[in-house]
């Protein structure tokens, strides 16, 4: 069934570390051979062996309208004839910035970069430059990319590989990175008090997606917002996963909380390699060439990535009903999974917000990394491979949210529910 993928994986390991260019793709947590994908269309992936799968990864979030969405494909095809890169300003970059500002009202200025990691790394540097402080607070299990500061008690891929201390991250970086449990406002308050006047920024996934989908408990983000206001700390929302997915204005709009800085990733390139960070004018004006906080990138504002993202975001802005449709589909899936799991002898809990959802095999509430890690990972492995054999491609890690795309049909959702029913029967 996977012979071609097996051959390619063996070949890849001779030239690429671990045979993959991003660790979670190696299937280390779930076991087995990673699938090599040949193409995708709409809600479906097709591997090199010709198998079709219902896709619940959506390239880790950005394929909100499905794969190879025709208006985006056509826009890319037309733009690429003008060249793939200039290393100089374009009008399209202005249009993209203006579009994002029109959708996210509290973003005064925005800078394009080339990845979510770069966006989060730059936002932290900017916060330090703006405040003149060195320390940051992040949350255990939240993943903000692979910059040194963010690999201290990170989630997702690092958790998948059970890496607690990352070689190459210096003691100095670790000392300036303070961590506490997600959803623990008291711990945040204690950290700020213990490091009075030293904390530059608090960065958070407003809805965590790198330990499964985990929602902020009432008062958690509101409490951090108040704390940041009182202490002159920059509050950063990492919206690489949630931006333009949970609502047109992302988690800020969905939850009714404004951050000082916000970071975006591949969603603003419709899956192309791109990112951005933006926010309050007073902070953003500290970035070069206006200020002395340096950040640069030859491919920043790449025209092909910009036209892809511009087309996607325009579509989302013009058709807000897409978010309602996505949420209704996700609620339908949640209800169906709950119905089949509730009559089984399997311990489970389901977390969901908007079009993000995750199934955790444990009967306890999953509110942070420790409660996510306490779930039955072995059962998830078995479930993952059962679903894969059923033609359903889930994230190959228990520490990842599922992402729905609007190309999914209710028939696809029913197939997913029935495959889960077969798993617990």
SULJO-V914744 format. One line per field, one symbol per residue. burial: I if it has 24 or more other ideal C-beta (glycine too) atoms within 12 Angstrom, else O. Layout:
burial: ???
//
This chain:
burial: OIOOIOOIIOOOOOOOOOIIOIIIIIIIIIOOIIIIIOOIOIIIIIIIOOIIIIIIIIIIIIIIIIIIIOIIIOIIOOIOOOOOOOOOOIOIIOOIIOIIIOIIOIIOIIIIIIIIIIIIIIIIIIIIIIIOIIIIIIIIIIIIIIIIIIIIIIIIIIIIOOOOOIOOIOOOOIOIIIIIIIIIIOIIIOIIOOIOOIIIIIIIIIIIIIIIIIIIIOOIIOIIIOIIOOIIIIIIIIIIIIIIIIIIIIIIIIIOIIIIIIIIIIIIIIIIIIIIIIIIOOIIOIIOOOOOIOIOIOIIIIIIIIIIIIIIIIIIIOOOOIIOIIIOIIIIIIOIIIOIIOOOOIOIIIIIIIIIIIIIIIOOOIIIIIIIIOIOIOIIIOIIIIIIOIIIIIIIIIIIIIIIIIIIOOOIIOIIIIIIIOIIO
//
